[in-house]
Amino acid sequence: PFKWPASVEEARQKCDDILAQTKEVYDKVAALTLADMSYETVVLPLLKPPNYKTNPMVAEAKFYQHCGTDPQIRKVCQENGTRLSKARVQFRMRKDVYDVLDKYAATPEAAALPETEKWFLDSLLADFKRSGLALDDAARTKLEELLAADSEACSEYSGNVANDATKVVYTRAELEGVPEDFLDSHKDDDGNIVVTLKGPDLLPVLKYCAISESRKKLMVARETAYGNNLELMDKGAKLRKQIAQILGYPTYADYIVERRMTGKVAVVTEFLSSLQAKLMEAGKRDLEALKEVKKAHMEARGEGYDGKLHAWDVSFYDQLLNTNKYGVDQNEIKEYFPLHKVVDGTLEIYQELLGLVFTEATAFEKWHDDVRLFSVRDGASGELIGHFYLDLHPRDGKYTHAAIFHLSKRTPEQVPVDCMLCNMNPPTAESPALLQHAEVETFFHEFGHIMHSLCAEGDYNMTHLAKCPRDFVEAPSQMLENWCWQPEILARLSSHYKTKQPLPQDLLDKLIAAKNVNVALFTLRQVYLATLDMQIHTEPPEDLQALVDKLRPEISLLENPPGMNMLRAFGHLMNQYAAAYHGYLWSEVLSADMFHTRFEKEGVMNTKTGMDYRKMVLAPGGVGSIMDHLTTFLGRPPQQEAFLRSRQII
């Protein structure tokens, strides 16, 4: 679907062309007289290419910053991303275009528009107003400068993370307990083990290394790395506060939450504080249980126990508790989840559940040999719905987590295209790529985002002007994680890489028994992160280190190690999740209700329920009221009870 840039010059030219073509469109709309105004001349040109996200050339100009194999092209694509973000801000500040929209909105034709067309007109007007078009010239100029500065800070921050080259070197003995396949795949020529700060390297060391100092060494490296990112986080938060106040909002959180399901900062604050209160006692019990595991472990090793659970201890002793008490050995379990089986099984399940057909492309332009491309069609009509790419293994310069990138959106001329970038461990000489159960959940979750994007119906849906609220967008994928705990689904996702047998029932029983181990403590961590986000974006503190030092033990119950600060790599607060991280927990409440109310009762592979879900929840996309769509699917307004019960809070 795309022609990717083969050179620095080509990448830069694509960005130049987009900016020139977009300016031409805006100039043409701005020049319209009242007699020439119609939906086709005023609104549609602002939805169609060359505009953002409906223009394939935008992805061609900037997407390689996340996955390209040429560092120079990656650098130019990152620069293009910054240029396009700045330009988008500037185009939203076009008062001449806003004036035309405002005049058209007052016409009888606009008043008689069908519901969907009216939605886009109203969204465009609201977008311009939230960009400060009601301000005087001086204030608008200042706002434009602030928005551009924030965009620059965010781009530099993400670049520091993506391009980090930190390597932590260990002897093999210093990584006692870490799986042999990991150690073998990370050996250098001298026999040392070289670990980066990317997700697939962090997890095995923090989860399995029996030596506390080795775990500490890696965590300290991560929470003190990434250049000037703490300063950039501080700069971004203060810029956003100024942006909000120029627009008439007391805080940036007020500005953001206005467009969420929650609607008001007070609703978010109450949600987080009440959840914290309900979790606190159970969280303290979880903490004490882990301390007991640590005490026994340290004594068995003949080492002193300091009476504390440190940040670098949590993953290791959680895993040890799961192994000792429930017999859950993630290294044994991952042998049942070869990546190819998980991918194939996941694609089969989604096709069956949602009435779709996926077909893999055999010849297409790709940025790396690992990349795969699929088309998606409706199973009944054969209509082409969209395409998706899969790029699943880590490499230098690639985006370091798991995420979906929406490369283009639906228009009358094109179908949407998404890409999943993950960092699953690659195969070794001894075994295929193997996934832990949590990584199976991650893949299933991220693929749910692709389905949400591709199944949204109607032209220009899921664009900036018809986007799901940030505090709902995770709910469909969170709900689908439940499939990874169902015996009939795991039988389709698992196949031991040697024996080809599915995951045995006794291992599944142990997994399920351990599912909610430490769930209160881990949920308190999410409450901590969401609270940190809200405080930073209501009243940016003078000292981010002091804020982390205070809130981390207060909410998550863990002391913050001196000088360490996870805000250096908390990229959510430097992208679209700023003042919106609470959406993960908020949407979990909704996801639990959807699953337990419909699928758990009617069957996880019930195709009628699956089609209801596709048509009532996914198809509306970002058009209309999400609360209304959910109420239709559930048969009543959403409730919290299913979430609380699923976490054993009540």
SVG drawing of the C-alpha trace seen along z (x, -y; Angstrom):
<svg xmlns="http://www.w3.org/2000/svg" viewBox="-32 -41 69 76">
<polyline fill="none" stroke="black" stroke-width="0.4" points="0.0,0.0 3.0,-2.3 6.1,-3.5 8.7,-3.7 11.6,-6.2 14.8,-4.7 17.0,-7.7 17.3,-10.7 16.4,-13.0 13.3,-11.0 12.1,-11.1 12.6,-14.8 10.9,-15.5 7.8,-13.6 7.5,-15.9 8.0,-19.0 5.3,-17.8 2.8,-17.1 3.3,-20.6 3.0,-22.3 -0.1,-20.4 -1.8,-20.9 -1.2,-24.6 -2.7,-24.7 -5.9,-23.0 -6.2,-25.4 -5.6,-28.4 -8.4,-27.2 -10.9,-26.8 -10.0,-30.1 -10.7,-31.9 -14.3,-30.6 -17.2,-33.0 -20.5,-32.3 -22.0,-31.4 -19.4,-28.7 -19.7,-27.1 -21.0,-23.6 -20.0,-20.4 -18.0,-19.3 -16.1,-22.5 -15.6,-23.4 -15.6,-20.3 -14.5,-17.4 -11.2,-19.1 -10.2,-19.3 -10.8,-15.5 -9.3,-14.1 -5.6,-13.8 -3.2,-15.6 -4.5,-15.9 -3.0,-14.1 -3.7,-10.3 -5.8,-10.1 -2.7,-10.7 -0.5,-7.6 2.4,-9.9 2.4,-11.0 3.3,-7.5 5.9,-7.3 7.5,-10.5 7.8,-9.7 7.0,-6.1 10.6,-4.9 11.7,-6.8 10.3,-3.9 11.5,-0.9 13.7,-1.9 17.0,0.0 19.0,-3.0 19.9,-5.4 20.2,-8.4 16.7,-7.8 15.4,-7.2 16.8,-10.6 15.2,-12.4 11.9,-10.7 12.1,-11.8 12.7,-15.3 9.8,-15.0 7.6,-13.9 8.5,-17.1 7.9,-19.2 4.5,-17.6 3.5,-18.1 4.5,-21.7 2.6,-22.2 -0.5,-20.5 -0.4,-23.1 0.0,-25.9 -2.8,-24.7 -5.1,-24.5 -4.3,-28.2 -5.6,-29.3 -8.2,-31.8 -9.2,-32.5 -10.2,-28.8 -12.0,-28.8 -14.0,-31.9 -15.1,-30.0 -16.2,-27.0 -18.0,-29.3 -19.9,-31.0 -20.8,-27.7 -22.0,-26.3 -24.6,-29.1 -26.1,-28.2 -29.4,-26.3 -27.5,-23.5 -25.2,-23.0 -28.2,-22.8 -29.8,-20.1 -26.7,-17.9 -27.0,-14.2 -25.8,-13.1 -22.3,-11.9 -21.5,-14.9 -22.7,-17.2 -20.4,-15.3 -17.4,-16.2 -18.4,-19.8 -18.8,-20.2 -15.5,-18.4 -13.6,-20.7 -15.1,-23.8 -14.3,-22.5 -10.8,-21.6 -10.1,-25.1 -11.6,-26.6 -9.5,-24.4 -6.5,-25.6 -7.2,-29.2 -9.0,-30.7 -11.1,-32.8 -7.9,-34.4 -6.5,-37.7 -3.5,-37.8 -0.9,-38.1 -2.3,-35.3 -2.6,-33.0 1.0,-33.7 2.2,-32.8 0.1,-29.7 1.6,-28.5 5.1,-29.0 4.2,-27.0 2.7,-24.1 5.7,-24.0 8.1,-24.0 6.1,-21.1 6.2,-19.1 10.0,-19.6 10.5,-18.5 8.4,-15.4 10.2,-14.4 13.6,-14.9 12.4,-12.8 11.3,-9.9 14.4,-10.1 16.5,-9.7 14.7,-6.5 14.7,-5.0 18.4,-5.7 19.7,-4.8 22.8,-2.6 23.3,-1.7 24.8,1.7 25.1,3.4 27.8,6.1 27.7,9.1 29.6,12.3 27.5,15.4 27.7,16.1 26.3,12.6 23.0,13.6 22.4,16.8 18.8,18.0 18.3,16.2 17.2,18.7 20.1,20.3 18.6,19.4 18.7,15.7 22.3,15.9 23.4,17.7 21.7,15.2 23.4,12.2 27.0,13.5 29.8,11.3 33.1,12.5 34.6,12.6 31.8,14.7 30.3,11.8 26.6,11.2 25.6,7.9 22.1,6.5 20.4,3.4 17.6,1.4 15.0,2.7 12.0,4.5 13.0,8.1 16.3,7.7 15.0,6.1 12.3,8.7 14.4,11.9 17.0,10.2 14.6,8.5 12.3,11.6 14.8,14.4 18.2,13.2 18.7,14.5 21.4,12.0 20.0,8.7 23.0,6.5 22.7,7.7 19.0,6.7 19.8,3.4 22.5,2.7 20.1,3.0 17.3,1.0 19.7,-1.8 21.0,-1.9 17.5,-2.3 16.2,-4.9 19.3,-7.1 19.7,-6.8 18.2,-8.6 20.1,-11.9 18.2,-15.0 14.8,-13.3 13.9,-14.4 14.5,-18.0 12.4,-17.5 9.6,-16.0 9.7,-19.1 9.8,-21.4 6.9,-19.7 4.7,-19.8 5.3,-23.5 4.7,-24.3 1.3,-22.4 0.2,-24.4 0.8,-27.6 -1.0,-26.2 -4.1,-25.3 -4.2,-28.7 -4.0,-30.6 -7.0,-28.6 -9.0,-29.4 -8.5,-26.2 -7.0,-26.2 -4.8,-23.2 -3.7,-21.0 -5.6,-18.1 -8.8,-20.1 -8.2,-20.8 -7.6,-17.1 -10.2,-15.5 -12.9,-17.6 -12.9,-15.3 -12.7,-12.1 -15.5,-9.8 -14.6,-11.0 -15.2,-14.6 -13.9,-16.3 -10.7,-16.3 -12.7,-15.8 -14.1,-12.6 -10.6,-11.2 -9.3,-12.2 -12.2,-10.6 -11.8,-7.4 -8.1,-7.1 -8.4,-7.9 -11.4,-5.6 -9.6,-2.8 -6.4,-3.4 -8.4,-3.2 -10.1,0.1 -6.7,1.6 -4.5,0.4 -5.1,3.2 -4.8,6.0 -1.7,4.2 -0.1,4.2 -0.8,8.0 0.8,8.5 3.8,6.6 4.3,8.6 3.9,11.9 6.7,10.9 8.9,9.8 8.4,13.3 9.5,14.9 12.5,12.6 13.5,13.4 13.3,17.1 15.3,16.8 18.0,14.7 18.4,16.9 18.6,20.0 21.5,18.3 23.2,17.5 22.8,13.7 21.5,11.0 17.9,9.8 17.5,6.1 13.7,6.2 12.8,4.3 11.4,5.0 13.2,2.9 12.0,1.8 14.3,4.3 13.0,7.1 9.3,7.1 9.4,9.0 11.9,11.6 10.0,12.4 6.6,12.3 8.0,14.9 9.5,16.9 6.2,16.8 4.3,18.0 6.8,20.8 7.0,21.9 3.4,21.6 1.6,22.3 4.3,24.2 4.1,21.7 7.4,21.7 7.2,19.2 10.3,20.8 8.4,24.1 5.2,22.5 6.9,20.5 8.0,23.8 4.3,24.2 4.1,20.8 6.2,20.7 5.7,17.3 4.5,18.7 1.8,20.8 0.6,17.8 0.5,15.5 -1.3,18.1 -3.7,19.0 -4.5,15.4 -5.2,14.5 -7.5,17.6 -9.5,16.7 -10.0,13.1 -11.2,14.1 -13.7,16.6 -15.0,14.3 -15.4,11.2 -16.4,12.7 -13.3,11.7 -10.8,13.3 -7.1,12.5 -4.8,13.1 -1.0,12.8 0.7,10.9 3.7,12.6 5.2,9.7 5.3,6.2 7.7,3.4 9.1,4.0 11.6,2.3 13.0,5.6 12.8,9.3 10.9,9.9 7.9,7.8 4.6,9.5 1.6,7.9 -2.0,9.1 -5.3,7.9 -8.5,8.1 -11.9,8.8 -15.4,9.2 -16.2,12.9 -19.7,12.5 -19.4,9.9 -15.7,10.2 -15.4,6.4 -11.8,5.2 -11.7,3.7 -8.0,2.9 -4.4,4.1 -2.0,4.7 1.7,5.2 3.5,7.3 7.1,6.5 7.7,8.5 11.4,8.8 13.9,6.2 16.7,4.6 18.9,1.5 17.0,-1.7 13.5,-0.2 10.7,-1.3 11.4,0.4 8.0,1.5 4.8,3.1 2.4,0.7 0.1,0.3 0.8,-2.5 -2.2,-3.7 -0.6,-4.4 -3.6,-5.6 -7.4,-5.9 -10.5,-5.1 -11.5,-7.4 -13.6,-6.8 -10.3,-6.1 -8.5,-3.8 -8.9,-1.4 -7.1,-1.8 -3.7,-0.3 -2.1,0.5 1.2,1.8 2.1,3.7 5.7,3.1 6.8,5.5 10.0,6.7 9.5,10.4 12.6,12.5 13.9,13.9 14.6,17.6 17.9,19.1 20.0,21.9 18.3,24.3 14.7,23.2 12.1,21.1 11.0,17.7 9.2,18.6 6.7,16.3 5.9,16.1 2.2,16.1 2.2,12.4 3.7,11.8 0.9,13.9 -1.5,11.6 0.4,8.6 0.2,9.9 -3.5,10.7 -4.1,7.2 -2.2,5.3 -3.9,7.1 -7.2,6.1 -6.2,2.5 -5.7,3.4 -9.2,4.8 -10.7,1.7 -9.1,-0.5 -9.9,1.6 -13.4,2.5 -14.4,-1.1 -16.9,-1.9 -17.5,-5.1 -15.1,-7.4 -12.7,-9.4 -13.6,-7.5 -10.9,-7.1 -9.2,-10.2 -8.3,-13.1 -11.9,-14.4 -13.5,-11.0 -11.2,-9.4 -12.2,-7.2 -11.8,-8.9 -8.4,-8.0 -10.0,-6.6 -12.0,-4.1 -9.5,-3.2 -7.8,-0.4 -11.0,1.2 -11.6,3.4 -8.1,4.8 -8.1,5.2 -11.4,7.2 -9.8,9.5 -6.9,10.4 -9.5,12.6 -9.3,15.0 -5.8,15.9 -7.1,17.5 -9.7,19.7 -8.9,23.5 -10.5,23.7 -8.4,20.7 -5.1,21.8 -5.5,25.1 -5.4,23.2 -2.6,20.8 -0.2,23.4 2.0,26.2 5.1,27.4 8.0,26.6 9.3,30.2 6.3,32.4 3.7,30.3 1.3,30.9 -1.0,28.0 -0.6,26.4 -1.6,29.1 -4.6,28.5 -2.5,28.7 -0.2,25.9 -3.3,23.9 -4.8,24.5 -1.6,23.2 -1.6,20.1 -5.2,19.3 -4.6,19.9 -1.7,17.4 -3.5,14.9 -4.5,12.5 -1.3,13.0 -0.1,9.5 -2.8,8.0 -3.6,5.3 0.1,4.3 0.4,4.2 -2.8,2.2 -1.6,-0.2 1.4,-0.8 -1.0,-1.8 -2.9,-4.1 0.5,-5.6 1.4,-6.2 -2.0,-7.7 -1.8,-10.0 1.7,-11.1 0.4,-12.0 -2.5,-14.0 -0.4,-15.9 2.2,-16.7 -0.5,-18.0 -2.5,-19.9 0.3,-21.8 3.7,-20.9 6.0,-20.6 9.3,-22.5 11.1,-19.2 10.0,-16.1 12.4,-14.0 10.8,-15.1 7.3,-14.3 8.3,-10.7 10.1,-10.2 6.9,-11.2 4.2,-9.5 5.9,-6.2 5.9,-4.9 2.7,-6.7 0.7,-4.9 2.7,-2.0 4.1,-1.1 7.7,-0.9 10.4,-3.4 11.9,-5.2 15.7,-4.4 17.8,-7.6 18.4,-9.4 16.3,-7.0 13.4,-8.3 11.1,-6.3 9.9,-9.5 13.1,-9.4 11.4,-6.6 7.7,-7.2 7.0,-8.1 3.2,-8.1 3.5,-11.5 5.2,-12.9 2.7,-11.7 -1.1,-11.5 -1.4,-9.9 -0.4,-13.1 -3.1,-13.8 -4.8,-10.6 -2.8,-7.7 -5.8,-7.0 -7.6,-5.8 -5.9,-2.4 -7.6,-1.8 -10.9,-3.5 -11.1,-1.3 -10.3,1.8 -13.5,1.2 -15.4,1.1 -13.5,4.1 -14.4,6.3 -18.0,5.4 -18.1,6.2 -16.5,9.5 -18.4,10.8 -21.8,9.4 -21.7,10.8 -18.9,13.2 -18.4,15.0 -22.2,15.8 -22.7,16.4 -19.4,18.0 -16.0,16.6 -16.3,17.9 -20.0,17.2 -20.0,15.7 -23.3,13.8 -21.8,12.1 -18.6,11.5 -20.6,9.8 -22.6,7.7 -19.3,6.6 -17.9,5.8 -21.0,3.8 -22.0,2.2 -18.6,1.4 -15.9,1.4 -17.8,0.2 -18.9,-3.2 -15.2,-4.0 -15.0,-7.6 -18.3,-8.8 -21.1,-9.4 -21.3,-8.7 -19.1,-5.8 -21.3,-5.5 -24.4,-5.1 -22.6,-2.4 -21.6,-0.5 -25.0,-0.7 -26.5,0.8 -24.0,3.7 -24.4,4.3 -28.2,3.7 -27.6,1.2 -25.1,-1.5 -21.6,-0.2 -21.0,0.8 -17.9,1.4 -18.8,4.6 -17.3,7.0 -13.9,5.2 -13.8,5.3 -14.8,9.0 -12.3,9.9 -9.5,8.4 -10.9,10.0 -11.3,6.6 -14.9,7.5"/>
</svg>
